[in-house]
Amino acid sequence: MDQRASAWHLLLLVPFLVLVTPWVNTVEPRLFGMPFFYWSQFAWIPVTAGCLAVVYVRSR
């Protein structure tokens, strides 16, 4: 594996940021009546898919 490909793999750590930060455990702000804890997890789905797609394309 070349050095450039391994640098792109570091982008896979971005989705784990939501798991290790304590700011997720909150109710406010609400979005359409949904607590922050739930809608922030839904917001990370496209971010994670984007990170996976970029790493896949750039490390082939």
PQR file of N, CA, C, O and H, with PARSE charges and radii, in Angstrom:
ATOM      1  N   MET A   1       0.857  -1.177   0.000 -0.4000 1.5000
ATOM      2  CA  MET A   1       0.000   0.000   0.000 -0.0000 2.0000
ATOM      3  C   MET A   1       0.899   1.236   0.000  0.5500 1.7000
ATOM      4  O   MET A   1       1.813   1.357   0.816 -0.5500 1.4000
ATOM      5  N   ASP A   2       0.625   2.132  -0.914 -0.4000 1.5000
ATOM      6  CA  ASP A   2       1.472   3.310  -0.949 -0.0000 2.0000
ATOM      7  C   ASP A   2       1.027   4.331   0.092  0.5500 1.7000
ATOM      8  O   ASP A   2      -0.072   4.243   0.639 -0.5500 1.4000
ATOM      9  H   ASP A   2      -0.117   2.034  -1.577  0.4000 1.0000
ATOM     10  N   GLN A   3       1.890   5.287   0.353 -0.4000 1.5000
ATOM     11  CA  GLN A   3       1.650   6.284   1.396 -0.0000 2.0000
ATOM     12  C   GLN A   3       0.419   7.140   1.117  0.5500 1.7000
ATOM     13  O   GLN A   3      -0.273   7.540   2.053 -0.5500 1.4000
ATOM     14  H   GLN A   3       2.783   5.359  -0.091  0.4000 1.0000
ATOM     15  N   ARG A   4       0.133   7.431  -0.156 -0.4000 1.5000
ATOM     16  CA  ARG A   4      -1.018   8.261  -0.497 -0.0000 2.0000
ATOM     17  C   ARG A   4      -2.330   7.577  -0.151  0.5500 1.7000
ATOM     18  O   ARG A   4      -3.263   8.223   0.326 -0.5500 1.4000
ATOM     19  H   ARG A   4       0.695   7.106  -0.916  0.4000 1.0000
ATOM     20  N   ALA A   5      -2.405   6.284  -0.387 -0.4000 1.5000
ATOM     21  CA  ALA A   5      -3.630   5.552  -0.084 -0.0000 2.0000
ATOM     22  C   ALA A   5      -3.870   5.504   1.414  0.5500 1.7000
ATOM     23  O   ALA A   5      -5.013   5.628   1.853 -0.5500 1.4000
ATOM     24  H   ALA A   5      -1.647   5.759  -0.774  0.4000 1.0000
ATOM     25  N   SER A   6      -2.831   5.329   2.205 -0.4000 1.5000
ATOM     26  CA  SER A   6      -3.025   5.254   3.650 -0.0000 2.0000
ATOM     27  C   SER A   6      -3.455   6.599   4.220  0.5500 1.7000
ATOM     28  O   SER A   6      -4.172   6.633   5.220 -0.5500 1.4000
ATOM     29  H   SER A   6      -1.902   5.229   1.849  0.4000 1.0000
ATOM     30  N   ALA A   7      -3.039   7.704   3.618 -0.4000 1.5000
ATOM     31  CA  ALA A   7      -3.485   9.013   4.082 -0.0000 2.0000
ATOM     32  C   ALA A   7      -4.985   9.180   3.843  0.5500 1.7000
ATOM     33  O   ALA A   7      -5.678   9.770   4.671 -0.5500 1.4000
ATOM     34  H   ALA A   7      -2.456   7.677   2.806  0.4000 1.0000
ATOM     35  N   TRP A   8      -5.485   8.674   2.736 -0.4000 1.5000
ATOM     36  CA  TRP A   8      -6.925   8.741   2.471 -0.0000 2.0000
ATOM     37  C   TRP A   8      -7.707   7.899   3.461  0.5500 1.7000
ATOM     38  O   TRP A   8      -8.854   8.222   3.768 -0.5500 1.4000
ATOM     39  H   TRP A   8      -4.922   8.194   2.064  0.4000 1.0000
ATOM     40  N   HIS A   9      -7.125   6.845   3.958 -0.4000 1.5000
ATOM     41  CA  HIS A   9      -7.819   5.993   4.921 -0.0000 2.0000
ATOM     42  C   HIS A   9      -8.052   6.710   6.259  0.5500 1.7000
ATOM     43  O   HIS A   9      -8.932   6.324   7.028 -0.5500 1.4000
ATOM     44  H   HIS A   9      -6.193   6.583   3.709  0.4000 1.0000
ATOM     45  N   LEU A  10      -7.275   7.733   6.525 -0.4000 1.5000
ATOM     46  CA  LEU A  10      -7.510   8.518   7.742 -0.0000 2.0000
ATOM     47  C   LEU A  10      -8.860   9.219   7.702  0.5500 1.7000
ATOM     48  O   LEU A  10      -9.414   9.547   8.752 -0.5500 1.4000
ATOM     49  H   LEU A  10      -6.560   8.047   5.901  0.4000 1.0000
ATOM     50  N   LEU A  11      -9.392   9.451   6.524 -0.4000 1.5000
ATOM     51  CA  LEU A  11     -10.710  10.076   6.394 -0.0000 2.0000
ATOM     52  C   LEU A  11     -11.807   9.185   6.990  0.5500 1.7000
ATOM     53  O   LEU A  11     -12.884   9.673   7.333 -0.5500 1.4000
ATOM     54  H   LEU A  11      -8.943   9.184   5.671  0.4000 1.0000
ATOM     55  N   LEU A  12     -11.538   7.901   7.111 -0.4000 1.5000
ATOM     56  CA  LEU A  12     -12.515   6.994   7.701 -0.0000 2.0000
ATOM     57  C   LEU A  12     -12.692   7.220   9.203  0.5500 1.7000
ATOM     58  O   LEU A  12     -13.639   6.702   9.795 -0.5500 1.4000
ATOM     59  H   LEU A  12     -10.663   7.504   6.832  0.4000 1.0000
ATOM     60  N   LEU A  13     -11.812   7.970   9.812 -0.4000 1.5000
ATOM     61  CA  LEU A  13     -11.944   8.284  11.236 -0.0000 2.0000
ATOM     62  C   LEU A  13     -12.994   9.362  11.499  0.5500 1.7000
ATOM     63  O   LEU A  13     -13.480   9.486  12.623 -0.5500 1.4000
ATOM     64  H   LEU A  13     -11.043   8.390   9.330  0.4000 1.0000
ATOM     65  N   VAL A  14     -13.344  10.130  10.492 -0.4000 1.5000
ATOM     66  CA  VAL A  14     -14.306  11.226  10.663 -0.0000 2.0000
ATOM     67  C   VAL A  14     -15.646  10.749  11.223  0.5500 1.7000
ATOM     68  O   VAL A  14     -16.155  11.380  12.150 -0.5500 1.4000
ATOM     69  H   VAL A  14     -12.949  10.029   9.579  0.4000 1.0000
ATOM     70  N   PRO A  15     -16.249   9.664  10.708 -0.5600 1.5000
ATOM     71  CA  PRO A  15     -17.535   9.238  11.269  0.2800 2.0000
ATOM     72  C   PRO A  15     -17.469   8.822  12.740  0.5500 1.7000
ATOM     73  O   PRO A  15     -18.484   8.851  13.436 -0.5500 1.4000
ATOM     74  N   PHE A  16     -16.292   8.439  13.212 -0.4000 1.5000
ATOM     75  CA  PHE A  16     -16.167   8.046  14.608 -0.0000 2.0000
ATOM     76  C   PHE A  16     -16.156   9.232  15.559  0.5500 1.7000
ATOM     77  O   PHE A  16     -16.281   9.054  16.770 -0.5500 1.4000
ATOM     78  H   PHE A  16     -15.468   8.415  12.647  0.4000 1.0000
ATOM     79  N   LEU A  17     -16.009  10.433  15.030 -0.4000 1.5000
ATOM     80  CA  LEU A  17     -16.039  11.622  15.882 -0.0000 2.0000
ATOM     81  C   LEU A  17     -17.360  11.746  16.627  0.5500 1.7000
ATOM     82  O   LEU A  17     -17.392  12.191  17.775 -0.5500 1.4000
ATOM     83  H   LEU A  17     -15.907  10.578  14.045  0.4000 1.0000
ATOM     84  N   VAL A  18     -18.424  11.360  15.990 -0.4000 1.5000
ATOM     85  CA  VAL A  18     -19.744  11.455  16.632 -0.0000 2.0000
ATOM     86  C   VAL A  18     -19.860  10.469  17.789  0.5500 1.7000
ATOM     87  O   VAL A  18     -20.655  10.687  18.704 -0.5500 1.4000
ATOM     88  H   VAL A  18     -18.398  10.999  15.058  0.4000 1.0000
ATOM     89  N   LEU A  19     -19.096   9.408  17.765 -0.4000 1.5000
ATOM     90  CA  LEU A  19     -19.171   8.404  18.823 -0.0000 2.0000
ATOM     91  C   LEU A  19     -18.382   8.782  20.070  0.5500 1.7000
ATOM     92  O   LEU A  19     -18.717   8.340  21.169 -0.5500 1.4000
ATOM     93  H   LEU A  19     -18.450   9.231  17.023  0.4000 1.0000
ATOM     94  N   VAL A  20     -17.346   9.587  19.915 -0.4000 1.5000
ATOM     95  CA  VAL A  20     -16.468   9.867  21.045 -0.0000 2.0000
ATOM     96  C   VAL A  20     -16.673  11.246  21.652  0.5500 1.7000
ATOM     97  O   VAL A  20     -15.972  11.607  22.598 -0.5500 1.4000
ATOM     98  H   VAL A  20     -17.074   9.945  19.022  0.4000 1.0000
ATOM     99  N   THR A  21     -17.594  12.006  21.146 -0.4000 1.5000
ATOM    100  CA  THR A  21     -17.814  13.337  21.704 -0.0000 2.0000
ATOM    101  C   THR A  21     -19.024  13.342  22.629  0.5500 1.7000
ATOM    102  O   THR A  21     -20.068  12.788  22.286 -0.5500 1.4000
ATOM    103  H   THR A  21     -18.164  11.713  20.379  0.4000 1.0000
ATOM    104  N   PRO A  22     -18.894  13.955  23.789 -0.5600 1.5000
ATOM    105  CA  PRO A  22     -20.006  13.979  24.753  0.2800 2.0000
ATOM    106  C   PRO A  22     -21.127  14.944  24.383  0.5500 1.7000
ATOM    107  O   PRO A  22     -22.184  14.905  25.012 -0.5500 1.4000
ATOM    108  N   TRP A  23     -20.937  15.817  23.378 -0.4000 1.5000
ATOM    109  CA  TRP A  23     -21.966  16.804  23.038 -0.0000 2.0000
ATOM    110  C   TRP A  23     -23.179  16.189  22.365  0.5500 1.7000
ATOM    111  O   TRP A  23     -24.178  16.879  22.162 -0.5500 1.4000
ATOM    112  H   TRP A  23     -20.079  15.849  22.866  0.4000 1.0000
ATOM    113  N   VAL A  24     -23.121  14.910  22.014 -0.4000 1.5000
ATOM    114  CA  VAL A  24     -24.248  14.262  21.340 -0.0000 2.0000
ATOM    115  C   VAL A  24     -25.384  13.983  22.320  0.5500 1.7000
ATOM    116  O   VAL A  24     -26.547  13.934  21.919 -0.5500 1.4000
ATOM    117  H   VAL A  24     -22.309  14.350  22.179  0.4000 1.0000
ATOM    118  N   ASN A  25     -25.066  13.801  23.578 -0.4000 1.5000
ATOM    119  CA  ASN A  25     -26.062  13.429  24.579 -0.0000 2.0000
ATOM    120  C   ASN A  25     -26.820  14.663  25.071  0.5500 1.7000
ATOM    121  O   ASN A  25     -26.652  15.109  26.206 -0.5500 1.4000
ATOM    122  H   ASN A  25     -24.122  13.840  23.904  0.4000 1.0000
ATOM    123  N   THR A  26     -27.657  15.200  24.182 -0.4000 1.5000
ATOM    124  CA  THR A  26     -28.449  16.376  24.527 -0.0000 2.0000
ATOM    125  C   THR A  26     -29.773  16.338  23.768  0.5500 1.7000
ATOM    126  O   THR A  26     -29.898  15.658  22.749 -0.5500 1.4000
ATOM    127  H   THR A  26     -27.793  14.838  23.259  0.4000 1.0000
ATOM    128  N   VAL A  27     -30.739  17.062  24.268 -0.4000 1.5000
ATOM    129  CA  VAL A  27     -32.057  17.092  23.639 -0.0000 2.0000
ATOM    130  C   VAL A  27     -32.186  18.287  22.701  0.5500 1.7000
ATOM    131  O   VAL A  27     -32.743  18.164  21.610 -0.5500 1.4000
ATOM    132  H   VAL A  27     -30.638  17.614  25.095  0.4000 1.0000
ATOM    133  N   GLU A  28     -31.679  19.431  23.118 -0.4000 1.5000
ATOM    134  CA  GLU A  28     -31.774  20.657  22.320 -0.0000 2.0000
ATOM    135  C   GLU A  28     -30.541  20.798  21.458  0.5500 1.7000
ATOM    136  O   GLU A  28     -29.470  20.383  21.903 -0.5500 1.4000
ATOM    137  H   GLU A  28     -31.226  19.531  24.004  0.4000 1.0000
ATOM    138  N   PRO A  29     -30.604  21.335  20.294 -0.5600 1.5000
ATOM    139  CA  PRO A  29     -31.747  21.904  19.598  0.2800 2.0000
ATOM    140  C   PRO A  29     -32.583  20.825  18.926  0.5500 1.7000
ATOM    141  O   PRO A  29     -32.069  19.798  18.481 -0.5500 1.4000
ATOM    142  N   ARG A  30     -33.863  21.080  18.866 -0.4000 1.5000
ATOM    143  CA  ARG A  30     -34.777  20.146  18.213 -0.0000 2.0000
ATOM    144  C   ARG A  30     -34.942  20.533  16.749  0.5500 1.7000
ATOM    145  O   ARG A  30     -34.858  21.708  16.391 -0.5500 1.4000
ATOM    146  H   ARG A  30     -34.280  21.913  19.228  0.4000 1.0000
ATOM    147  N   LEU A  31     -35.179  19.525  15.908 -0.4000 1.5000
ATOM    148  CA  LEU A  31     -35.429  19.748  14.493 -0.0000 2.0000
ATOM    149  C   LEU A  31     -36.725  19.030  14.146  0.5500 1.7000
ATOM    150  O   LEU A  31     -36.783  17.801  14.171 -0.5500 1.4000
ATOM    151  H   LEU A  31     -35.247  18.571  16.199  0.4000 1.0000
ATOM    152  N   PHE A  32     -37.750  19.783  13.825 -0.4000 1.5000
ATOM    153  CA  PHE A  32     -39.092  19.243  13.554 -0.0000 2.0000
ATOM    154  C   PHE A  32     -39.593  18.396  14.725  0.5500 1.7000
ATOM    155  O   PHE A  32     -40.250  17.375  14.522 -0.5500 1.4000
ATOM    156  H   PHE A  32     -37.703  20.782  13.805  0.4000 1.0000
ATOM    157  N   GLY A  33     -39.281  18.823  15.943 -0.4000 1.5000
ATOM    158  CA  GLY A  33     -39.721  18.124  17.141 -0.0000 2.0000
ATOM    159  C   GLY A  33     -38.855  16.937  17.522  0.5500 1.7000
ATOM    160  O   GLY A  33     -39.098  16.311  18.553 -0.5500 1.4000
ATOM    161  H   GLY A  33     -38.747  19.653  16.108  0.4000 1.0000
ATOM    162  N   MET A  34     -37.853  16.612  16.720 -0.4000 1.5000
ATOM    163  CA  MET A  34     -36.983  15.470  16.989 -0.0000 2.0000
ATOM    164  C   MET A  34     -35.772  15.944  17.801  0.5500 1.7000
ATOM    165  O   MET A  34     -35.121  16.917  17.417 -0.5500 1.4000
ATOM    166  H   MET A  34     -37.655  17.121  15.882  0.4000 1.0000
ATOM    167  N   PRO A  35     -35.458  15.270  18.922 -0.5600 1.5000
ATOM    168  CA  PRO A  35     -34.308  15.678  19.732  0.2800 2.0000
ATOM    169  C   PRO A  35     -32.996  15.587  18.952  0.5500 1.7000
ATOM    170  O   PRO A  35     -32.863  14.805  18.010 -0.5500 1.4000
ATOM    171  N   PHE A  36     -32.042  16.402  19.368 -0.4000 1.5000
ATOM    172  CA  PHE A  36     -30.739  16.478  18.706 -0.0000 2.0000
ATOM    173  C   PHE A  36     -30.079  15.117  18.617  0.5500 1.7000
ATOM    174  O   PHE A  36     -29.470  14.808  17.594 -0.5500 1.4000
ATOM    175  H   PHE A  36     -32.150  17.037  20.133  0.4000 1.0000
ATOM    176  N   PHE A  37     -30.176  14.298  19.640 -0.4000 1.5000
ATOM    177  CA  PHE A  37     -29.530  12.986  19.651 -0.0000 2.0000
ATOM    178  C   PHE A  37     -29.919  12.158  18.430  0.5500 1.7000
ATOM    179  O   PHE A  37     -29.076  11.469  17.856 -0.5500 1.4000
ATOM    180  H   PHE A  37     -30.671  14.550  20.471  0.4000 1.0000
ATOM    181  N   TYR A  38     -31.180  12.220  18.032 -0.4000 1.5000
ATOM    182  CA  TYR A  38     -31.652  11.410  16.914 -0.0000 2.0000
ATOM    183  C   TYR A  38     -31.355  12.048  15.557  0.5500 1.7000
ATOM    184  O   TYR A  38     -30.854  11.372  14.658 -0.5500 1.4000
ATOM    185  H   TYR A  38     -31.865  12.780  18.498  0.4000 1.0000
ATOM    186  N   TRP A  39     -31.655  13.336  15.397 -0.4000 1.5000
ATOM    187  CA  TRP A  39     -31.459  13.910  14.066 -0.0000 2.0000
ATOM    188  C   TRP A  39     -29.993  14.082  13.728  0.5500 1.7000
ATOM    189  O   TRP A  39     -29.636  14.104  12.550 -0.5500 1.4000
ATOM    190  H   TRP A  39     -32.062  13.884  16.127  0.4000 1.0000
ATOM    191  N   SER A  40     -29.130  14.204  14.732 -0.4000 1.5000
ATOM    192  CA  SER A  40     -27.704  14.299  14.418 -0.0000 2.0000
ATOM    193  C   SER A  40     -27.171  12.969  13.898  0.5500 1.7000
ATOM    194  O   SER A  40     -26.278  12.953  13.050 -0.5500 1.4000
ATOM    195  H   SER A  40     -29.420  14.186  15.688  0.4000 1.0000
ATOM    196  N   GLN A  41     -27.701  11.860  14.389 -0.4000 1.5000
ATOM    197  CA  GLN A  41     -27.286  10.551  13.873 -0.0000 2.0000
ATOM    198  C   GLN A  41     -27.729  10.382  12.430  0.5500 1.7000
ATOM    199  O   GLN A  41     -26.990   9.836  11.611 -0.5500 1.4000
ATOM    200  H   GLN A  41     -28.426  11.873  15.077  0.4000 1.0000
ATOM    201  N   PHE A  42     -28.930  10.847  12.116 -0.4000 1.5000
ATOM    202  CA  PHE A  42     -29.392  10.788  10.724 -0.0000 2.0000
ATOM    203  C   PHE A  42     -28.545  11.701   9.835  0.5500 1.7000
ATOM    204  O   PHE A  42     -28.311  11.374   8.672 -0.5500 1.4000
ATOM    205  H   PHE A  42     -29.530  11.291  12.782  0.4000 1.0000
ATOM    206  N   ALA A  43     -28.088  12.821  10.352 -0.4000 1.5000
ATOM    207  CA  ALA A  43     -27.261  13.738   9.569 -0.0000 2.0000
ATOM    208  C   ALA A  43     -25.893  13.133   9.263  0.5500 1.7000
ATOM    209  O   ALA A  43     -25.286  13.471   8.246 -0.5500 1.4000
ATOM    210  H   ALA A  43     -28.278  13.087  11.298  0.4000 1.0000
ATOM    211  N   TRP A  44     -25.408  12.260  10.112 -0.4000 1.5000
ATOM    212  CA  TRP A  44     -24.100  11.635   9.881 -0.0000 2.0000
ATOM    213  C   TRP A  44     -24.148  10.547   8.816  0.5500 1.7000
ATOM    214  O   TRP A  44     -23.095  10.141   8.324 -0.5500 1.4000
ATOM    215  H   TRP A  44     -25.901  11.986  10.938  0.4000 1.0000
ATOM    216  N   ILE A  45     -25.318  10.063   8.443 -0.4000 1.5000
ATOM    217  CA  ILE A  45     -25.407   9.007   7.426 -0.0000 2.0000
ATOM    218  C   ILE A  45     -24.845   9.473   6.087  0.5500 1.7000
ATOM    219  O   ILE A  45     -23.993   8.775   5.536 -0.5500 1.4000
ATOM    220  H   ILE A  45     -26.173  10.392   8.843  0.4000 1.0000
ATOM    221  N   PRO A  46     -25.269  10.615   5.526 -0.5600 1.5000
ATOM    222  CA  PRO A  46     -24.661  11.043   4.260  0.2800 2.0000
ATOM    223  C   PRO A  46     -23.191  11.436   4.407  0.5500 1.7000
ATOM    224  O   PRO A  46     -22.413  11.265   3.468 -0.5500 1.4000
ATOM    225  N   VAL A  47     -22.802  11.957   5.565 -0.4000 1.5000
ATOM    226  CA  VAL A  47     -21.392  12.301   5.784 -0.0000 2.0000
ATOM    227  C   VAL A  47     -20.540  11.040   5.737  0.5500 1.7000
ATOM    228  O   VAL A  47     -19.485  11.026   5.103 -0.5500 1.4000
ATOM    229  H   VAL A  47     -23.434  12.096   6.327  0.4000 1.0000
ATOM    230  N   THR A  48     -20.991   9.984   6.401 -0.4000 1.5000
ATOM    231  CA  THR A  48     -20.263   8.716   6.404 -0.0000 2.0000
ATOM    232  C   THR A  48     -20.219   8.114   5.007  0.5500 1.7000
ATOM    233  O   THR A  48     -19.175   7.625   4.577 -0.5500 1.4000
ATOM    234  H   THR A  48     -21.848   9.996   6.916  0.4000 1.0000
ATOM    235  N   ALA A  49     -21.334   8.146   4.301 -0.4000 1.5000
ATOM    236  CA  ALA A  49     -21.362   7.614   2.932 -0.0000 2.0000
ATOM    237  C   ALA A  49     -20.407   8.397   2.036  0.5500 1.7000
ATOM    238  O   ALA A  49     -19.727   7.811   1.193 -0.5500 1.4000
ATOM    239  H   ALA A  49     -22.183   8.543   4.650  0.4000 1.0000
ATOM    240  N   GLY A  50     -20.352   9.696   2.210 -0.4000 1.5000
ATOM    241  CA  GLY A  50     -19.424  10.515   1.431 -0.0000 2.0000
ATOM    242  C   GLY A  50     -17.971  10.186   1.735  0.5500 1.7000
ATOM    243  O   GLY A  50     -17.148  10.094   0.824 -0.5500 1.4000
ATOM    244  H   GLY A  50     -20.904  10.172   2.894  0.4000 1.0000
ATOM    245  N   CYS A  51     -17.654  10.008   3.013 -0.4000 1.5000
ATOM    246  CA  CYS A  51     -16.284   9.640   3.395 -0.0000 2.0000
ATOM    247  C   CYS A  51     -15.906   8.289   2.810  0.5500 1.7000
ATOM    248  O   CYS A  51     -14.799   8.125   2.297 -0.5500 1.4000
ATOM    249  H   CYS A  51     -18.322  10.083   3.753  0.4000 1.0000
ATOM    250  N   LEU A  52     -16.805   7.329   2.879 -0.4000 1.5000
ATOM    251  CA  LEU A  52     -16.533   6.003   2.321 -0.0000 2.0000
ATOM    252  C   LEU A  52     -16.328   6.073   0.810  0.5500 1.7000
ATOM    253  O   LEU A  52     -15.439   5.416   0.269 -0.5500 1.4000
ATOM    254  H   LEU A  52     -17.704   7.463   3.296  0.4000 1.0000
ATOM    255  N   ALA A  53     -17.145   6.865   0.137 -0.4000 1.5000
ATOM    256  CA  ALA A  53     -17.033   6.982  -1.313 -0.0000 2.0000
ATOM    257  C   ALA A  53     -15.707   7.629  -1.713  0.5500 1.7000
ATOM    258  O   ALA A  53     -15.050   7.172  -2.648 -0.5500 1.4000
ATOM    259  H   ALA A  53     -17.867   7.399   0.577  0.4000 1.0000
ATOM    260  N   VAL A  54     -15.318   8.679  -1.014 -0.4000 1.5000
ATOM    261  CA  VAL A  54     -14.059   9.354  -1.332 -0.0000 2.0000
ATOM    262  C   VAL A  54     -12.880   8.424  -1.116  0.5500 1.7000
ATOM    263  O   VAL A  54     -11.987   8.354  -1.961 -0.5500 1.4000
ATOM    264  H   VAL A  54     -15.852   9.050  -0.255  0.4000 1.0000
ATOM    265  N   VAL A  55     -12.859   7.712  -0.006 -0.4000 1.5000
ATOM    266  CA  VAL A  55     -11.758   6.788   0.269 -0.0000 2.0000
ATOM    267  C   VAL A  55     -11.728   5.666  -0.750  0.5500 1.7000
ATOM    268  O   VAL A  55     -10.653   5.265  -1.195 -0.5500 1.4000
ATOM    269  H   VAL A  55     -13.584   7.769   0.681  0.4000 1.0000
ATOM    270  N   TYR A  56     -12.871   5.161  -1.122 -0.4000 1.5000
ATOM    271  CA  TYR A  56     -12.922   4.078  -2.120 -0.0000 2.0000
ATOM    272  C   TYR A  56     -12.364   4.530  -3.466  0.5500 1.7000
ATOM    273  O   TYR A  56     -11.551   3.836  -4.077 -0.5500 1.4000
ATOM    274  H   TYR A  56     -13.745   5.487  -0.760  0.4000 1.0000
ATOM    275  N   VAL A  57     -12.806   5.694  -3.918 -0.4000 1.5000
ATOM    276  CA  VAL A  57     -12.383   6.183  -5.230 -0.0000 2.0000
ATOM    277  C   VAL A  57     -10.898   6.565  -5.225  0.5500 1.7000
ATOM    278  O   VAL A  57     -10.179   6.253  -6.174 -0.5500 1.4000
ATOM    279  H   VAL A  57     -13.466   6.258  -3.422  0.4000 1.0000
ATOM    280  N   ARG A  58     -10.436   7.234  -4.171 -0.4000 1.5000
ATOM    281  CA  ARG A  58      -9.074   7.737  -4.142 -0.0000 2.0000
ATOM    282  C   ARG A  58      -8.035   6.663  -3.817  0.5500 1.7000
ATOM    283  O   ARG A  58      -6.856   6.855  -4.115 -0.5500 1.4000
ATOM    284  H   ARG A  58     -11.020   7.487  -3.400  0.4000 1.0000
ATOM    285  N   SER A  59      -8.431   5.549  -3.222 -0.4000 1.5000
ATOM    286  CA  SER A  59      -7.437   4.534  -2.837 -0.0000 2.0000
ATOM    287  C   SER A  59      -7.461   3.308  -3.742  0.5500 1.7000
ATOM    288  O   SER A  59      -6.814   2.306  -3.437 -0.5500 1.4000
ATOM    289  H   SER A  59      -9.389   5.393  -2.981  0.4000 1.0000
ATOM    290  N   ARG A  60      -8.193   3.370  -4.843 -0.4000 1.5000
ATOM    291  CA  ARG A  60      -8.202   2.248  -5.768 -0.0000 2.0000
ATOM    292  C   ARG A  60      -6.914   2.163  -6.523  0.5500 1.7000
ATOM    293  O   ARG A  60      -6.742   1.271  -7.354 -0.5500 1.4000
ATOM    294  H   ARG A  60      -8.719   4.184  -5.090  0.4000 1.0000
TER
END
